[in-house]
Amino acid sequence: MQEVSKVICVRCPMGCYITVYKKNNEYIIHGNQCPLGKEYAIQEITNPMRIVCSTVKIENAIYPRLPVRTDKPVPKSKIFEIIRELKNVTVKAPILRGQIIIKNVAGTDANIIAERTMKATNKK
């Protein structure tokens, strides 16, 4: 049995230290205290996923940047591609929290959504 990795599970408040082994193309998990830990560890080894948080430019608002995030986890390997897409985005107020800013960002099937409502200002 070969040790593949060690991870700290973030799926529940327990924060289990999990060791992942591989034997005959099968993953063996040690250290998890609930089924979520096993699921998390295997996904973290085979296809790590993350929520991406960032900002985009916004015009006609009190602040110059709008906080945004993906509406679901995306493959970790796509994070830099998503950030590159966000660098070129400018939206115009008003924007509502949860409003879709980019659909299917970087071909991930996830959307970029606004994390706060921004009212329009009367500045010109």
CYANA upper distance limits for C-alpha pairs under 8 A (distance plus 0.5 A):
  1 MET  CA     21 TYR  CA      6.81
  1 MET  CA     22 LYS  CA      6.40
  1 MET  CA     23 LYS  CA      5.44
  2 GLN  CA     21 TYR  CA      5.88
  2 GLN  CA     22 LYS  CA      5.85
  2 GLN  CA     23 LYS  CA      7.04
  3 GLU  CA     19 THR  CA      7.84
  3 GLU  CA     20 VAL  CA      6.53
  3 GLU  CA     21 TYR  CA      4.75
  3 GLU  CA     22 LYS  CA      6.88
  4 VAL  CA     19 THR  CA      8.28
  4 VAL  CA     20 VAL  CA      6.02
  4 VAL  CA     21 TYR  CA      5.67
  4 VAL  CA     22 LYS  CA      6.85
  5 SER  CA     19 THR  CA      6.52
  5 SER  CA     20 VAL  CA      5.76
  5 SER  CA     21 TYR  CA      7.65
  5 SER  CA     45 ILE  CA      8.00
  6 LYS  CA     17 TYR  CA      7.64
  6 LYS  CA     18 ILE  CA      6.11
  6 LYS  CA     19 THR  CA      4.97
  6 LYS  CA     20 VAL  CA      6.55
  7 VAL  CA     17 TYR  CA      6.52
  7 VAL  CA     18 ILE  CA      5.75
  7 VAL  CA     19 THR  CA      7.02
  7 VAL  CA     20 VAL  CA      8.41
  7 VAL  CA     41 ALA  CA      7.14
  7 VAL  CA     44 GLU  CA      8.45
  8 ILE  CA     15 GLY  CA      6.44
  8 ILE  CA     16 CYS  CA      6.14
  8 ILE  CA     17 TYR  CA      5.19
  8 ILE  CA     18 ILE  CA      6.48
  9 CYS  CA     14 MET  CA      8.42
  9 CYS  CA     15 GLY  CA      5.63
  9 CYS  CA     16 CYS  CA      5.83
  9 CYS  CA     17 TYR  CA      7.09
  9 CYS  CA     18 ILE  CA      7.47
  9 CYS  CA     32 ASN  CA      8.45
  9 CYS  CA     37 GLY  CA      6.35
  9 CYS  CA     40 TYR  CA      7.13
  9 CYS  CA     41 ALA  CA      7.47
 10 VAL  CA     14 MET  CA      8.41
 10 VAL  CA     15 GLY  CA      6.20
 10 VAL  CA     16 CYS  CA      8.40
 10 VAL  CA     40 TYR  CA      8.50
 11 ARG  CA     15 GLY  CA      8.20
 11 ARG  CA     36 LEU  CA      6.87
 11 ARG  CA     37 GLY  CA      7.29
 11 ARG  CA     40 TYR  CA      7.50
 12 CYS  CA     36 LEU  CA      8.30
 14 MET  CA     33 GLN  CA      8.46
 16 CYS  CA     31 GLY  CA      6.91
 16 CYS  CA     32 ASN  CA      6.16
 16 CYS  CA     33 GLN  CA      7.39
 16 CYS  CA     37 GLY  CA      7.86
 17 TYR  CA     31 GLY  CA      6.36
 17 TYR  CA     32 ASN  CA      7.54
 18 ILE  CA     29 ILE  CA      7.30
 18 ILE  CA     30 HIS  CA      6.16
 18 ILE  CA     31 GLY  CA      5.08
 18 ILE  CA     32 ASN  CA      6.26
 18 ILE  CA     37 GLY  CA      8.13
 18 ILE  CA     41 ALA  CA      7.64
 19 THR  CA     29 ILE  CA      6.50
 19 THR  CA     30 HIS  CA      5.78
 19 THR  CA     31 GLY  CA      6.89
 20 VAL  CA     27 TYR  CA      7.10
 20 VAL  CA     28 ILE  CA      6.33
 20 VAL  CA     29 ILE  CA      5.35
 20 VAL  CA     30 HIS  CA      7.04
 20 VAL  CA     41 ALA  CA      7.64
 20 VAL  CA     42 ILE  CA      8.32
 21 TYR  CA     27 TYR  CA      6.17
 21 TYR  CA     28 ILE  CA      5.51
 21 TYR  CA     29 ILE  CA      6.90
 22 LYS  CA     26 GLU  CA      6.01
 22 LYS  CA     27 TYR  CA      5.10
 22 LYS  CA     28 ILE  CA      6.47
 23 LYS  CA     27 TYR  CA      7.00
 23 LYS  CA     28 ILE  CA      7.76
 27 TYR  CA     42 ILE  CA      7.67
 29 ILE  CA     38 LYS  CA      6.65
 29 ILE  CA     41 ALA  CA      8.03
 32 ASN  CA     37 GLY  CA      5.56
 32 ASN  CA     38 LYS  CA      6.83
 33 GLN  CA     37 GLY  CA      7.39
 34 CYS  CA     38 LYS  CA      7.89
 35 PRO  CA     39 GLU  CA      7.03
 36 LEU  CA     40 TYR  CA      6.48
 37 GLY  CA     41 ALA  CA      6.50
 38 LYS  CA     42 ILE  CA      6.77
 39 GLU  CA     43 GLN  CA      6.74
 40 TYR  CA     44 GLU  CA      6.50
 41 ALA  CA     45 ILE  CA      6.78
 42 ILE  CA     46 THR  CA      6.58
 43 GLN  CA     47 ASN  CA      5.72
 43 GLN  CA     48 PRO  CA      6.26
 43 GLN  CA     49 MET  CA      8.28
 44 GLU  CA     48 PRO  CA      4.77
 44 GLU  CA     49 MET  CA      7.71
 47 ASN  CA     75 PRO  CA      7.20
 47 ASN  CA     76 LYS  CA      8.21
 48 PRO  CA     75 PRO  CA      6.49
 48 PRO  CA     76 LYS  CA      6.12
 49 MET  CA     73 PRO  CA      5.90
 49 MET  CA     74 VAL  CA      5.62
 49 MET  CA     75 PRO  CA      4.98
 49 MET  CA     76 LYS  CA      5.63
 50 ARG  CA     73 PRO  CA      5.18
 50 ARG  CA     74 VAL  CA      5.86
 50 ARG  CA     75 PRO  CA      6.90
 50 ARG  CA     76 LYS  CA      6.30
 51 ILE  CA     69 ARG  CA      7.40
 51 ILE  CA     70 THR  CA      6.23
 51 ILE  CA     71 ASP  CA      8.02
 51 ILE  CA     72 LYS  CA      6.64
 51 ILE  CA     73 PRO  CA      4.99
 51 ILE  CA     74 VAL  CA      6.76
 52 VAL  CA     69 ARG  CA      5.87
 52 VAL  CA     70 THR  CA      5.96
 52 VAL  CA     73 PRO  CA      7.98
 52 VAL  CA     74 VAL  CA      8.11
 52 VAL  CA     79 ILE  CA      7.37
 53 CYS  CA     67 PRO  CA      7.96
 53 CYS  CA     68 VAL  CA      6.35
 53 CYS  CA     69 ARG  CA      4.74
 53 CYS  CA     70 THR  CA      7.29
 54 SER  CA     67 PRO  CA      6.40
 54 SER  CA     68 VAL  CA      5.91
 54 SER  CA     69 ARG  CA      6.64
 54 SER  CA     83 ILE  CA      8.17
 55 THR  CA     65 ARG  CA      6.36
 55 THR  CA     66 LEU  CA      5.70
 55 THR  CA     67 PRO  CA      4.81
 55 THR  CA     68 VAL  CA      5.82
 55 THR  CA     86 LEU  CA      8.07
 56 VAL  CA     65 ARG  CA      5.96
 56 VAL  CA     66 LEU  CA      5.81
 56 VAL  CA     67 PRO  CA      7.18
 56 VAL  CA     68 VAL  CA      7.58
 56 VAL  CA     86 LEU  CA      6.70
 56 VAL  CA     87 LYS  CA      7.34
 56 VAL  CA     89 VAL  CA      6.46
 56 VAL  CA     90 THR  CA      6.68
 56 VAL  CA     91 VAL  CA      8.03
 57 LYS  CA     64 PRO  CA      6.48
 57 LYS  CA     65 ARG  CA      5.18
 57 LYS  CA     66 LEU  CA      6.74
 57 LYS  CA     89 VAL  CA      7.00
 57 LYS  CA     90 THR  CA      5.16
 57 LYS  CA     91 VAL  CA      6.85
 58 ILE  CA     63 TYR  CA      8.04
 58 ILE  CA     64 PRO  CA      5.97
 58 ILE  CA     65 ARG  CA      5.90
 58 ILE  CA     66 LEU  CA      6.49
 58 ILE  CA     90 THR  CA      6.00
 58 ILE  CA     91 VAL  CA      5.29
 58 ILE  CA     92 LYS  CA      5.86
 58 ILE  CA     93 ALA  CA      7.14
 59 GLU  CA     64 PRO  CA      7.22
 59 GLU  CA     90 THR  CA      7.73
 59 GLU  CA     91 VAL  CA      6.76
 59 GLU  CA     92 LYS  CA      5.16
 59 GLU  CA     93 ALA  CA      6.60
 60 ASN  CA     92 LYS  CA      6.59
 60 ASN  CA     93 ALA  CA      5.98
 60 ASN  CA     94 PRO  CA      8.37
 60 ASN  CA    120 ALA  CA      5.97
 60 ASN  CA    121 THR  CA      6.02
 60 ASN  CA    122 ASN  CA      7.88
 60 ASN  CA    123 LYS  CA      7.03
 60 ASN  CA    124 LYS  CA      8.06
 61 ALA  CA     92 LYS  CA      8.09
 61 ALA  CA     93 ALA  CA      6.10
 61 ALA  CA     94 PRO  CA      7.89
 61 ALA  CA    118 MET  CA      6.85
 61 ALA  CA    119 LYS  CA      6.74
 61 ALA  CA    120 ALA  CA      5.52
 61 ALA  CA    121 THR  CA      5.76
 62 ILE  CA    118 MET  CA      8.17
 62 ILE  CA    119 LYS  CA      8.27
 62 ILE  CA    120 ALA  CA      8.04
 62 ILE  CA    121 THR  CA      6.84
 66 LEU  CA    114 ALA  CA      7.50
 66 LEU  CA    115 GLU  CA      8.04
 66 LEU  CA    116 ARG  CA      7.80
 66 LEU  CA    118 MET  CA      8.24
 67 PRO  CA    114 ALA  CA      6.67
 67 PRO  CA    115 GLU  CA      5.83
 67 PRO  CA    116 ARG  CA      7.17
 68 VAL  CA    112 ILE  CA      6.89
 68 VAL  CA    113 ILE  CA      5.95
 68 VAL  CA    114 ALA  CA      5.04
 68 VAL  CA    115 GLU  CA      5.53
 68 VAL  CA    116 ARG  CA      8.43
 69 ARG  CA    112 ILE  CA      5.91
 69 ARG  CA    113 ILE  CA      6.10
 69 ARG  CA    114 ALA  CA      7.29
 69 ARG  CA    115 GLU  CA      7.27
 70 THR  CA     74 VAL  CA      8.18
 70 THR  CA    110 ALA  CA      6.63
 70 THR  CA    111 ASN  CA      6.02
 70 THR  CA    112 ILE  CA      5.04
 70 THR  CA    113 ILE  CA      6.67
 71 ASP  CA    110 ALA  CA      6.55
 71 ASP  CA    111 ASN  CA      6.11
 71 ASP  CA    112 ILE  CA      6.75
 71 ASP  CA    113 ILE  CA      6.85
 72 LYS  CA    110 ALA  CA      6.44
 72 LYS  CA    111 ASN  CA      8.16
 73 PRO  CA    110 ALA  CA      8.03
 74 VAL  CA     78 LYS  CA      7.48
 74 VAL  CA     79 ILE  CA      8.14
 74 VAL  CA    108 THR  CA      6.92
 74 VAL  CA    110 ALA  CA      7.40
 75 PRO  CA     79 ILE  CA      7.76
 75 PRO  CA    108 THR  CA      8.24
 78 LYS  CA     82 ILE  CA      6.72
 78 LYS  CA    106 ALA  CA      7.71
 78 LYS  CA    108 THR  CA      8.39
 79 ILE  CA     83 ILE  CA      6.75
 80 PHE  CA     84 ARG  CA      6.66
 81 GLU  CA     85 GLU  CA      6.92
 81 GLU  CA    106 ALA  CA      6.95
 82 ILE  CA     86 LEU  CA      6.85
 82 ILE  CA    105 VAL  CA      6.98
 82 ILE  CA    106 ALA  CA      6.25
 83 ILE  CA     87 LYS  CA      6.93
 84 ARG  CA     88 ASN  CA      7.86
 85 GLU  CA     89 VAL  CA      7.59
 85 GLU  CA    105 VAL  CA      8.32
 85 GLU  CA    106 ALA  CA      8.04
 91 VAL  CA    101 ILE  CA      8.35
 93 ALA  CA    118 MET  CA      6.59
 93 ALA  CA    119 LYS  CA      6.36
 93 ALA  CA    120 ALA  CA      5.24
 93 ALA  CA    121 THR  CA      8.36
 94 PRO  CA    117 THR  CA      8.03
 94 PRO  CA    118 MET  CA      6.00
 94 PRO  CA    119 LYS  CA      5.05
 94 PRO  CA    120 ALA  CA      5.23
 95 ILE  CA     99 GLN  CA      7.34
 95 ILE  CA    114 ALA  CA      7.92
 95 ILE  CA    116 ARG  CA      8.37
 95 ILE  CA    117 THR  CA      5.98
 95 ILE  CA    118 MET  CA      5.65
 95 ILE  CA    119 LYS  CA      7.06
 96 LEU  CA    114 ALA  CA      7.36
 96 LEU  CA    116 ARG  CA      7.07
 96 LEU  CA    117 THR  CA      4.77
 96 LEU  CA    118 MET  CA      6.97
 97 ARG  CA    113 ILE  CA      8.02
 97 ARG  CA    114 ALA  CA      5.55
 97 ARG  CA    115 GLU  CA      5.68
 97 ARG  CA    116 ARG  CA      4.85
 97 ARG  CA    117 THR  CA      5.02
 97 ARG  CA    118 MET  CA      8.41
 98 GLY  CA    113 ILE  CA      5.76
 98 GLY  CA    114 ALA  CA      5.56
 98 GLY  CA    115 GLU  CA      6.67
 98 GLY  CA    116 ARG  CA      7.93
 99 GLN  CA    113 ILE  CA      5.87
 99 GLN  CA    114 ALA  CA      5.94
100 ILE  CA    111 ASN  CA      6.94
100 ILE  CA    112 ILE  CA      6.36
100 ILE  CA    113 ILE  CA      4.94
100 ILE  CA    114 ALA  CA      7.09
101 ILE  CA    111 ASN  CA      7.85
101 ILE  CA    112 ILE  CA      5.87
101 ILE  CA    113 ILE  CA      5.83
101 ILE  CA    114 ALA  CA      7.14
102 ILE  CA    111 ASN  CA      6.12
102 ILE  CA    112 ILE  CA      5.47
102 ILE  CA    113 ILE  CA      7.68
103 LYS  CA    109 ASP  CA      8.15
103 LYS  CA    110 ALA  CA      7.37
103 LYS  CA    111 ASN  CA      5.04
103 LYS  CA    112 ILE  CA      7.01
104 ASN  CA    108 THR  CA      6.20
104 ASN  CA    109 ASP  CA      4.94
104 ASN  CA    110 ALA  CA      5.48
104 ASN  CA    111 ASN  CA      5.61
104 ASN  CA    112 ILE  CA      8.37
105 VAL  CA    109 ASP  CA      7.28
105 VAL  CA    110 ALA  CA      6.46
105 VAL  CA    111 ASN  CA      6.22
105 VAL  CA    112 ILE  CA      7.18
